[in-house]
Amino acid sequence: MPRSERSPLLLAGLLAAAGVTHFVAPRQYDATIPRALPGTPRTWTYASGAAELALAAGVALPRTRRIAGLATAAFFVGVFPANVQMAVDWRHRATPLKAAALARLPLQVPLVLWARGVARAAEVRS
């Protein structure tokens, strides 16, 4: 399978794996929810996990791939505040944990670009 055909499936796999972990180990995500959001952190954790699972399905299916790719890019931008919250909250933790939290911040850029690339490739194919 050519790389261009694997890319959306890899993105869908990443989204699905992340979505599942929101339900299997929600406490780690609860801690990253910005306190300014209304409602409980667990509600946001489950909602974002469900969104990731829905996006995974959309990206996996060629028929919905373009719009799901764009929605995924927007989702990655939208969860950036949670990554910032995590970096702020973990600034006094052990160095490896602090480094992991900080590394998540710039990682959002290639994720957004990847999702946009998947959407563009789907547009060209349709």
C-alpha positions in Angstrom: 0.0 0.0 0.0 1.5 3.4 -1.0 2.3 5.9 1.7 -0.4 8.2 0.5 -3.0 5.5 1.1 -1.6 4.6 4.5 -1.5 8.1 5.9 -5.3 8.5 6.5 -5.4 5.0 8.1 -2.5 5.8 10.4 -4.2 9.1 11.4 -7.4 7.2 12.0 -5.6 4.7 14.1 -3.9 7.4 16.2 -7.3 9.1 16.7 -9.0 5.8 17.6 -6.3 4.8 20.1 -6.4 8.2 21.7 -10.2 8.1 21.8 -10.2 4.7 23.5 -7.8 5.8 26.2 -10.1 8.6 27.2 -12.6 5.9 28.3 -10.1 3.4 29.6 -7.9 5.8 31.6 -10.0 9.0 31.9 -8.3 10.4 35.0 -5.1 11.4 33.2 -7.2 13.4 30.7 -9.4 15.0 33.4 -6.3 16.7 34.8 -5.6 18.5 31.5 -9.1 20.0 31.1 -8.8 23.8 31.5 -10.6 24.9 34.7 -12.3 27.7 32.8 -14.5 25.3 30.9 -18.0 24.7 32.3 -19.1 21.3 33.6 -17.0 18.5 35.0 -13.6 17.5 33.6 -14.9 13.9 33.1 -17.6 15.1 30.8 -15.1 16.9 28.7 -12.8 13.9 28.8 -15.6 11.6 27.5 -16.8 14.1 25.0 -13.3 14.6 23.5 -12.8 10.8 23.5 -16.1 10.3 21.6 -15.1 13.1 19.2 -11.8 11.3 18.5 -13.5 8.1 17.8 -16.0 9.8 15.4 -13.1 11.6 13.7 -11.2 8.3 13.3 -14.2 6.7 11.6 -14.6 9.7 9.3 -10.9 9.8 8.3 -10.9 6.0 7.7 -13.8 6.1 5.2 -12.8 7.6 1.8 -16.3 9.1 1.4 -16.0 11.3 4.5 -12.3 11.6 4.6 -12.0 15.2 3.3 -14.4 16.8 5.8 -13.2 14.5 8.6 -9.6 15.5 7.9 -10.6 19.2 8.2 -12.6 18.5 11.3 -9.6 16.7 12.8 -7.3 19.6 12.1 -9.7 21.9 13.9 -10.0 19.4 16.7 -6.2 19.4 17.1 -6.2 23.2 17.3 -9.1 23.0 19.8 -7.4 20.7 22.2 -4.2 22.8 22.3 -5.4 24.7 25.5 -5.6 21.3 27.3 -1.9 20.7 26.4 -1.0 24.2 27.6 -2.9 23.4 30.9 -0.9 20.2 31.2 2.4 22.0 30.7 1.5 24.6 33.3 0.3 22.1 35.8 3.3 19.8 35.3 6.0 22.5 35.5 7.0 21.3 39.0 6.9 17.6 38.3 9.9 15.3 37.6 12.0 16.3 34.6 10.8 13.5 32.3 7.1 14.3 32.9 7.7 18.0 32.5 9.6 17.4 29.2 6.7 15.2 28.0 4.2 17.9 28.8 6.3 20.6 27.0 6.9 18.3 24.0 3.2 18.0 23.4 2.9 21.7 22.6 4.9 21.8 19.4 3.6 18.4 18.4 0.2 19.9 17.7 1.6 21.6 14.6 2.6 18.5 12.7 -0.7 16.8 13.7 -2.7 19.8 12.3 -0.7 19.7 9.1 -1.1 15.9 8.8 -4.9 16.2 9.1 -5.0 19.0 6.6 -2.8 16.9 4.2 -5.2 14.0 4.5 -8.1 16.3 3.7 -6.3 17.8 0.7 -5.4 14.4 -0.6 -9.0 13.2 -0.3 -10.1 16.3 -2.2 -7.8 15.6 -5.1 -9.0 12.0 -5.3 -12.7 12.9 -5.4 
